[in-house]
Amino acid sequence: MVCESWKARLDTYLDREVPEQEMRTFDSHVRNCASCSADALSRVQLKRAIQVAGKRFTPSAEFRKRMQQSMLPKPRRSFHLGWMLAAAAAMVLVVGTLTSTYLRNRSGRDQAFSEIADLHVATLASSSPVDVISTDRHTVKPWFQGRIPFAFNLPELQNSEFSLLGGRMTYLEQTPGAHLIYDVRKHHISVFIFQERSLPARLSDNAPQPGQLSFNAETWSQGGLRYFVIGDASAADIEGLAKLFKAAS
Amino acid sequence: MALSGANLQLDSFEELAIPLFDQLYNFAHWLTQNREEAEDLVQETYVKALKGFSSFQLGTNFRAWIYRILRNTFLTSRKGLKVTMTVPFDFDEDEEGPEPAIERDTPETLMLARSSQESLQQAIDELPVHFREILLLCEVEEMSYQEISDTLAVPIGTVMSRLSRARRTLRSQLQSHLQREAGPQIARGTNHGL
């Protein structure tokens, strides 16, 4: 039991996480103490065994290829193309200077929409797009209790073409929110709801103009909550679902 | 200028993120315990990391930053939410004292010699996820306590106590595996008190 205090810190010592001065004292003790030395040896063996056993999974060739195609390094551009891009960059700079004030006002909003579009696409591409699977708003709404710091209402969908598929938690700029997925004529529409005050910058109520985003989208603020409706359905459908939400809130 | 800045940023991201691909996938698979979910998790992590790369300060710890994104993404996934509902994920462990000394004749060497790699992997797999992740970050990723603290967003004291409990639980799991595999003669012949 003499070594109990040493042994209590043996793992920290073996992780090389004790202060340098103490490290030397520890080294000296372990070298001269048969009990601690044996204990240290067995712990090192366990560490090494975990290290080997822990390197267990490797990505499949198919997944690696998919990632390389989607976001890992693109083939380097040719020298000629590089100059063309540089010229284009110069033009961008000129145009950018002229329009910077206008863009500054819009950039925060556009970035938020771009994030929202990413969340929408990434979710639909996922093998498990929703965490609560139900067409019943009385099942989906309570599921968010305790998961997000606010409550919201879901619209009654009877006599409408929309159907609820389910929901999941989401984050925008580290702000927790609700993500609901609806279906209309085989198109999926995402509805995102966040606390307005938690979002980093205030957003205008104007959605991006058609063409700026490859989706139709609408946003508005109501009752302290910021709503985003986005999808590849028609603008009329997006507006229709937004109206139902506005009426329910 | 804007374009070259974006290219520079993309280059920096690629330079930092690509070497971590295999490690991130391994960690994601240990967390999700499922290949498809691990792939989704890694993909989502890279999308988020690339998107938020402008907020990352070059020169600070990229590895801890991207692992933290992966972990936070996992925690908001269906499986992650299930985990947080069943186990208080970041419960305060600082009250726990230091790990008691292992008994002199605790036969870890014997235990390891008798345990196959498969049973060790199974024992790691059976650990609660908050123990599994910290053990992997420390032993497999060889992260310092400070890096683990940054990744898990917990104080270093919590890293130490959680790590200690994770190791103790793993030893106990291995002990059970060994007893199941070898039958009663092992328990009779040695003192396995942990």
Interface residues (C-beta under 8 A of the other chain):
Chain A: C3 E4 K7 A8 R9 L10 D11 T12 D15 E17 S35 A38 D39 L41 S42 R43 Q45 L46 K47 A49 I50 Q51 V52 A53 G54 K55 R56 F57 T58 P59 S60 F63 R64 M67 S70 M71 L72 P73 L85 A86 A88 A89 A90 V92 L93 G96 E115 D118 A122 S126 S127 S128 D131 R147 R168 M169 T170 Y171
Chain B: M1 A2 L3 S4 E14 I18 F21 D22 Y25 N26 H29 W30 R35 E36 E37 A38 E39 D40 V42 Q43 E44 Y46 V47 L50 K51 N72 T76 S77 R78 L81 P98 E99 P100 A101 I102 R104 T106 P107 E108 T109 L112 S115 Q117 L120 Q121 I124 L135 L136 C138 E139 V140 E142 S144 Y145 M160 L163 S164 R167 L170 R171
